[in-house]
Amino acid sequence: MITAEEIRKKAERKYFDILQSTLKGENSFPLIIRSNKGLSKDFNRMSAEIAEVFSASKDRNGFGYTVVSELTKTRHHGSQDIPKSIEFETLSDYLKFLNKEKEFRKLSENFDLIKRQIPALEKWLVQNPKQVILNSGKWPDLLKVCKWFLNQFEPNKFYLRELPIDVHTKFIEENKPILKSLLDVLIPDRIDGNESVFEKRFYLKYAQPTIRFRFLDSFLSDEFRYEDLSVPLDQFTQTTVNCKKVVIIENLLNFLTFPHLSEGIAVWGKGFAIEHLKQVRWLKEKEIYYWSDLDVQGFQMLSQIRFYFPQTTSLLMDKALLESYKEFIVPGTPSKVEHLQNLSVAESNVYQYLSSNNLRLEQERIPQWHIDDTVNCI
């Protein structure tokens, strides 16, 4: 036998579908909820369940659902007046039963406001009543932002907090998800659909990652007058460094102490942040060397950087080095990746050895003289 609580849960599950239909101008009522559960074999329990359903009905409370019952001959209890279905006759009955009248009024007010100010959002409104409700109270400011992007936006000119919109400085930052949903509908021809980061997607300036690099040949640094530089990614991407060789080094101390290399620069890789380097097209014309810890993550990053730049050569990442400094080997961080596509046969063998034994030889453990000797051969 269905209970009053189960009726409420079934009614709640239909709530947003009802809202969508209502916003479309469709009538979903009377709304029928089936009472298709069997009766309890215990007479007293059955009687209590039936009484509970009737006690919460419109007949008793003046609102809510109507019980449609039928005199039925039962196997255990003879003829009984059994509820067969539950009907909400009107939207008003339904909303009052769920205590949603105030919420629905606010939804209707926001729907009319948004549709009146930006008619292009009508379809979005019908499809997203939950979002309209969740953002109740924000719509005047959300609409200000939408209208600015529609009518006054200039790409790549503003940071998020300096947009000339009459909302508080953190409003857009705090409401990115809903604004993304709205702007995707309103300006689909003025967004970068491949970007998920809000600032990149909508062509705003943002705090870019920086690329730190060192000149390993003092002759090269004359143009910049600095040996060690950190620059925004777009500047590093757009300004070709006049070098022949590029050494990407994961560990900061090894980056700082890397020796002289004729016509070379060193780039601090910072782990999987090397992904940023894929945008630097001028690197395709350089000799690239990659050096990291001898562990599975190091070879994963080597494979990744070689995917961007196939000419990349690994440096100080061979089996002989492991053998030379085996007293410094420590446990590594396990990985479930069994095969890397962009390794040579020798590199792949080292990767499998490190992975199967969970080993790591850190860059910092390699003596400086060994590094110097290796670099002299490049």
C-alpha positions as CSV (number, residue, x, y, z in Angstrom):
1,M,0.0,0.0,0.0
2,I,1.4,3.4,-1.0
3,T,2.1,5.7,1.9
4,A,1.7,9.5,2.2
5,E,5.5,9.9,2.3
6,E,5.8,7.9,-0.9
7,I,3.2,10.1,-2.5
8,R,5.3,13.1,-1.6
9,K,8.5,11.6,-3.0
10,K,6.8,10.7,-6.2
11,A,5.4,14.2,-6.5
12,E,8.7,15.8,-5.8
13,R,10.4,13.7,-8.5
14,K,8.1,15.2,-11.1
15,Y,8.6,18.8,-9.9
16,F,11.1,20.1,-12.5
17,D,9.2,18.4,-15.4
18,I,6.1,20.1,-14.2
19,L,7.9,23.4,-14.1
20,Q,9.2,23.0,-17.7
21,S,5.8,22.1,-19.0
22,T,4.2,25.1,-17.2
23,L,6.8,27.5,-18.6
24,K,6.0,26.2,-22.0
25,G,2.4,27.0,-21.5
26,E,1.3,23.4,-21.2
27,N,-1.1,22.0,-18.6
28,S,0.1,18.9,-16.8
29,F,-3.0,18.5,-14.6
30,P,-4.7,16.5,-13.4
31,L,-1.5,14.7,-12.4
32,I,-2.0,11.1,-11.6
33,I,0.2,9.1,-9.3
34,R,-0.5,5.4,-9.3
35,S,-1.1,3.4,-6.1
36,N,0.2,0.1,-7.4
37,K,1.6,-1.5,-4.2
38,G,0.2,-4.6,-2.6
39,L,-1.8,-4.5,0.7
40,S,-0.3,-5.6,4.0
41,K,-1.5,-8.9,5.2
42,D,-1.9,-7.5,8.6
43,F,-5.4,-5.9,8.9
44,N,-4.4,-3.3,11.5
45,R,-1.4,-2.2,9.5
46,M,-3.4,-2.0,6.2
47,S,-6.1,0.0,7.9
48,A,-3.5,2.4,9.3
49,E,-1.8,2.9,5.9
50,I,-5.2,3.6,4.2
51,A,-6.1,6.1,7.0
52,E,-2.8,7.8,6.7
53,V,-3.2,8.4,2.9
54,F,-6.7,9.8,3.4
55,S,-5.6,12.0,6.3
56,A,-3.1,13.8,4.1
57,S,-5.5,14.3,1.2
58,K,-7.3,17.4,-0.1
59,D,-10.6,16.1,1.3
60,R,-9.2,16.5,4.8
61,N,-6.8,19.5,4.4
62,G,-8.4,21.6,1.6
63,F,-5.4,21.2,-0.7
64,G,-3.1,18.6,-2.1
65,Y,-4.1,15.3,-3.7
66,T,-7.5,13.6,-4.2
67,V,-7.7,9.9,-3.4
68,V,-9.5,7.9,-6.1
69,S,-10.6,4.7,-4.3
70,E,-12.5,1.6,-5.3
71,L,-14.4,-1.1,-3.4
72,T,-12.2,-4.1,-3.8
73,K,-12.5,-7.7,-2.6
74,T,-9.2,-8.6,-1.0
75,R,-7.8,-12.0,-0.4
76,H,-7.1,-11.5,3.3
77,H,-9.5,-8.8,4.4
78,G,-12.7,-9.1,2.4
79,S,-14.2,-6.1,0.6
80,Q,-12.3,-2.8,1.4
81,D,-12.4,0.7,0.0
82,I,-8.8,0.8,-1.5
83,P,-7.0,3.8,-3.0
84,K,-6.3,3.1,-6.6
85,S,-4.7,6.4,-7.7
86,I,-3.7,9.7,-6.4
87,E,-4.7,12.9,-8.3
88,F,-3.5,16.4,-8.1
89,E,-6.3,18.3,-9.8
90,T,-4.6,21.6,-10.2
91,L,-1.1,23.2,-10.2
92,S,-2.1,25.1,-7.1
93,D,-3.0,21.9,-5.3
94,Y,0.3,20.4,-6.3
95,L,2.5,23.4,-5.3
96,K,0.8,23.8,-2.0
97,F,1.2,20.2,-1.1
98,L,5.0,20.4,-1.8
99,N,5.2,23.8,-0.1
100,K,6.5,25.3,-3.3
101,E,4.1,28.2,-3.9
102,K,6.5,30.9,-2.9
103,E,9.3,29.4,-5.0
104,F,7.1,29.1,-8.0
105,R,6.0,32.7,-7.8
106,K,9.6,33.8,-7.7
107,L,10.4,31.5,-10.6
108,S,7.5,33.1,-12.6
109,E,8.7,36.6,-11.7
110,N,12.3,35.8,-12.8
111,F,11.1,34.1,-16.0
112,D,9.1,37.2,-17.0
113,L,12.0,39.5,-16.1
114,I,14.7,37.6,-18.0
115,K,12.4,37.0,-21.0
116,R,11.5,40.7,-21.2
117,Q,15.1,41.9,-21.0
118,I,16.8,39.2,-23.1
119,P,14.2,37.4,-25.2
120,A,16.9,35.1,-26.7
121,L,17.1,33.3,-23.4
122,E,13.5,32.0,-23.5
123,K,14.4,28.5,-24.6
124,W,17.2,28.3,-22.1
125,L,14.7,29.4,-19.3
126,V,12.3,26.6,-20.2
127,Q,15.0,24.0,-20.2
128,N,16.6,25.2,-17.0
129,P,14.0,26.1,-14.3
130,K,16.2,24.7,-11.6
131,Q,19.0,27.2,-12.5
132,V,16.5,30.0,-12.5
133,I,15.4,29.0,-9.0
134,L,19.0,28.4,-7.6
135,N,20.1,31.9,-8.8
136,S,17.0,33.7,-7.6
137,G,18.1,37.1,-6.3
138,K,21.0,37.3,-8.7
139,W,19.2,37.8,-11.9
140,P,19.3,41.6,-12.2
141,D,23.1,41.4,-12.0
142,L,23.4,38.3,-14.1
143,L,21.4,40.2,-16.8
144,K,23.7,43.2,-16.6
145,V,26.7,40.9,-17.3
146,C,24.9,39.2,-20.2
147,K,23.9,42.4,-21.8
148,W,27.5,43.8,-21.6
149,F,28.9,40.7,-23.3
150,L,26.1,41.0,-25.9
151,N,26.5,44.6,-26.7
152,Q,29.8,46.1,-25.5
153,F,32.4,43.3,-25.2
154,E,35.9,43.8,-26.5
155,P,38.0,40.6,-26.6
156,N,41.4,40.3,-24.8
157,K,41.1,43.8,-23.2
158,F,39.9,43.2,-19.6
159,Y,40.7,41.1,-16.6
160,L,37.6,39.6,-14.9
161,R,37.6,42.1,-12.1
162,E,38.0,45.2,-14.2
163,L,35.1,44.6,-16.5
164,P,33.1,47.9,-16.7
165,I,29.8,46.4,-15.4
166,D,27.8,47.7,-12.5
167,V,28.2,44.6,-10.3
168,H,30.6,44.0,-7.4
169,T,34.1,43.1,-8.4
170,K,33.8,39.4,-7.4
171,F,30.3,38.8,-8.8
172,I,31.4,37.3,-12.1
173,E,34.1,35.2,-10.5
174,E,31.6,33.8,-8.0
175,N,29.0,33.0,-10.7
176,K,31.1,31.6,-13.5
177,P,29.0,28.3,-14.0
178,I,25.7,30.0,-14.6
179,L,27.2,32.8,-16.7
180,K,29.0,30.2,-18.8
181,S,25.7,28.5,-19.4
182,L,24.0,31.8,-20.4
183,L,26.8,33.2,-22.5
184,D,27.2,29.9,-24.4
185,V,23.6,30.5,-25.6
186,L,23.9,34.2,-26.2
187,I,27.2,34.6,-28.0
188,P,28.1,31.2,-29.5
189,D,30.0,32.8,-32.3
190,R,32.2,34.8,-30.0
191,I,33.6,32.1,-27.7
192,D,36.4,29.6,-27.9
193,G,34.4,26.4,-27.6
194,N,37.5,24.3,-27.0
195,E,38.3,26.1,-23.8
196,S,36.7,25.2,-20.5
197,V,38.4,27.9,-18.4
198,F,36.0,30.8,-18.2
199,E,38.5,33.6,-19.0
200,K,39.9,31.7,-22.0
201,R,36.5,30.7,-23.3
202,F,35.3,34.3,-23.4
203,Y,38.5,36.0,-24.4
204,L,39.3,37.7,-21.2
205,K,42.8,38.4,-19.9
206,Y,43.9,36.1,-17.1
207,A,46.8,35.4,-14.8
208,Q,48.8,33.3,-17.2
209,P,51.2,30.6,-16.1
210,T,54.8,31.8,-16.3
211,I,57.7,30.1,-18.0
212,R,61.0,30.3,-16.2
213,F,64.2,29.9,-18.3
214,R,67.9,30.5,-18.0
215,F,70.5,31.4,-20.6
216,L,73.2,28.7,-20.5
217,D,75.4,30.8,-22.9
218,S,76.1,34.3,-21.7
219,F,76.3,35.5,-25.4
220,L,72.6,34.8,-25.7
221,S,71.6,36.8,-22.7
222,D,73.1,40.1,-24.1
223,E,69.8,40.9,-25.8
224,F,67.8,40.5,-22.5
225,R,70.4,41.6,-20.0
226,Y,69.2,39.0,-17.6
227,E,70.4,35.4,-17.1
228,D,67.3,34.0,-15.4
229,L,63.8,35.1,-16.5
230,S,60.2,34.3,-15.8
231,V,57.7,35.5,-18.4
232,P,54.0,35.0,-19.1
233,L,53.3,32.1,-21.4
234,D,52.0,34.2,-24.3
235,Q,55.2,36.3,-24.3
236,F,57.3,33.2,-24.3
237,T,55.2,31.8,-27.1
238,Q,55.3,34.9,-29.2
239,T,59.0,35.8,-28.8
240,T,61.5,33.4,-30.3
241,V,64.6,33.0,-28.2
242,N,67.7,33.1,-30.3
243,C,69.1,29.7,-29.2
244,K,69.9,26.4,-30.8
245,K,69.4,24.0,-27.9
246,V,66.7,23.8,-25.2
247,V,67.1,21.7,-22.1
248,I,63.8,21.1,-20.1
249,I,64.6,20.2,-16.5
250,E,62.1,19.2,-13.9
251,N,63.8,19.9,-10.6
252,L,64.4,23.6,-9.6
253,L,67.8,23.1,-8.1
254,N,69.0,21.1,-11.1
255,F,67.6,23.9,-13.3
256,L,69.5,26.5,-11.4
257,T,72.8,24.6,-11.4
258,F,72.8,23.3,-14.9
259,P,76.2,24.1,-16.5
260,H,77.1,26.2,-19.5
261,L,75.8,24.9,-22.9
262,S,76.8,26.7,-26.1
263,E,73.8,28.3,-27.8
264,G,71.5,26.7,-25.1
265,I,68.8,27.7,-22.6
266,A,67.3,25.7,-19.7
267,V,63.6,25.7,-19.1
268,W,62.1,24.7,-15.7
269,G,59.6,22.0,-16.5
270,K,57.8,21.9,-13.1
271,G,56.3,18.5,-13.5
272,F,53.3,18.0,-15.7
273,A,53.2,21.8,-16.2
274,I,55.2,21.1,-19.3
275,E,51.8,20.8,-21.0
276,H,52.0,24.6,-21.4
277,L,55.0,24.3,-23.7
278,K,52.9,22.6,-26.5
279,Q,51.8,26.2,-27.4
280,V,55.4,27.3,-28.1
281,R,55.7,26.7,-31.8
282,W,59.2,28.0,-32.1
283,L,60.4,25.0,-30.0
284,K,59.8,22.8,-33.1
285,E,62.9,24.3,-34.7
286,K,65.2,23.7,-31.7
287,E,67.2,20.8,-30.4
288,I,65.3,19.7,-27.3
289,Y,66.7,17.7,-24.4
290,Y,64.6,16.5,-21.5
291,W,65.8,15.5,-18.0
292,S,63.8,14.5,-14.9
293,D,63.9,12.0,-12.1
294,L,64.4,8.4,-13.2
295,D,60.9,7.2,-12.3
296,V,57.7,6.3,-14.0
297,Q,56.4,9.9,-13.8
298,G,59.6,11.2,-15.4
299,F,59.2,8.9,-18.4
300,Q,55.5,9.8,-18.7
301,M,56.5,13.4,-19.0
302,L,59.2,12.5,-21.5
303,S,56.5,10.7,-23.6
304,Q,54.3,13.8,-23.3
305,I,56.9,16.3,-24.3
306,R,58.0,14.1,-27.2
307,F,54.4,14.0,-28.4
308,Y,54.5,17.8,-28.8
309,F,58.1,17.8,-30.0
310,P,59.2,14.5,-31.5
311,Q,62.9,15.6,-31.8
312,T,63.2,15.5,-28.0
313,T,66.2,13.6,-26.7
314,S,66.3,12.2,-23.1
315,L,69.2,13.3,-20.9
316,L,70.6,11.3,-18.0
317,M,67.7,8.9,-18.0
318,D,69.3,5.6,-19.0
319,K,69.8,2.2,-17.4
320,A,73.6,2.8,-16.9
321,L,72.8,5.8,-14.7
322,L,70.6,3.6,-12.5
323,E,73.4,1.1,-12.1
324,S,76.0,3.8,-11.3
325,Y,73.9,5.3,-8.5
326,K,71.8,2.3,-7.3
327,E,72.7,3.1,-3.7
328,F,70.5,6.3,-4.0
329,I,67.4,4.5,-5.4
330,V,64.3,4.9,-3.3
331,P,60.7,3.7,-3.6
332,G,58.7,5.5,-6.3
333,T,55.1,6.5,-6.8
334,P,53.2,3.6,-8.5
335,S,51.4,4.1,-11.8
336,K,48.9,1.9,-13.6
337,V,50.1,3.1,-17.1
338,E,51.7,0.0,-18.6
339,H,52.8,1.4,-22.0
340,L,54.0,4.8,-23.2
341,Q,53.9,5.4,-27.0
342,N,56.6,7.9,-27.5
343,L,59.6,6.2,-25.9
344,S,62.5,4.5,-27.7
345,V,63.0,0.8,-27.1
346,A,65.8,1.5,-24.5
347,E,63.7,4.1,-22.7
348,S,60.7,1.8,-22.7
349,N,62.8,-1.0,-21.1
350,V,63.9,1.4,-18.3
351,Y,60.3,2.5,-17.8
352,Q,59.1,-1.1,-17.4
353,Y,61.9,-1.8,-15.0
354,L,61.1,1.2,-12.8
355,S,57.4,0.5,-13.0
356,S,57.5,-3.2,-12.1
357,N,59.9,-2.5,-9.2
358,N,58.4,0.8,-8.1
359,L,61.8,2.6,-8.1
360,R,63.0,6.2,-8.3
361,L,66.4,7.8,-8.7
362,E,66.1,11.5,-8.1
363,Q,67.8,14.1,-10.2
364,E,69.4,15.7,-7.2
365,R,71.3,12.5,-6.4
366,I,73.5,12.8,-9.6
367,P,76.9,14.4,-8.8
368,Q,77.5,17.7,-10.6
369,W,80.7,16.4,-12.2
370,H,78.6,13.7,-13.9
371,I,76.2,16.3,-15.2
372,D,79.0,18.5,-16.5
373,D,80.7,15.6,-18.3
374,T,77.3,14.7,-20.0
375,V,76.6,18.2,-21.1
376,N,80.1,18.6,-22.6
377,C,79.1,15.8,-25.0
378,I,76.0,17.6,-26.3
